[in-house]
Amino acid sequence: MAAQAKGGGRAKRPGSPAKPAPANPPAPAKPSTPAGLRVAAAAQAAEAAGVCVAAVFAAVSTADGKSSHLATGVVLTVIAVCAAALLVCFAVGLARARPWSLIPVGMTQALIIVVGVTLVDGHRLEWGVPALLLAAVCLAGLLSPASLRALWRN
């Protein structure tokens, strides 16, 4: 009776094993990002770096007075920097297999293909060919079955 009064519950039987504290259930394993998405994210990041290089060229051209108007050169540089930042956000979304990143990246690659073809047609192979190759690599990684499954999860 004394044990019941102190503990407020049933008395322990002598010799009964102590119950172990319940362990925290393991957290569900996060699915790993498919290789295709990692490749697509790397290609998207490389495209962002290319746009950064173009922004630097625009800034230098504006500073040298080669832009038709100072304001035009400044705006072009700011737009290029913002576009590069947006491409980096898309690359991060792909690397984390975020479903929202599928459409913007696909649309970006369509735009890069148009720009790449225009550059190649204008005899700027040093810019056009890498742009087209990166777009092809990014689309191949993005549209692989494992990547689409990872991006279309519920």
Protein Blocks (a to p, Z undefined) as FASTA:
>chain_A
ZZmmmnopacddehiacddddddddddddddddfklmmmmmmmmmmmmmmmmmmmmmmmm
mmnopafbfklmmmmmmmmmmmmmmmmmmmmmmmnopaklmmmmmmmmmmmmmmmmmmmm
nopaklmmmmmmmmmmmmmmmmpmklmmmmmpZZ
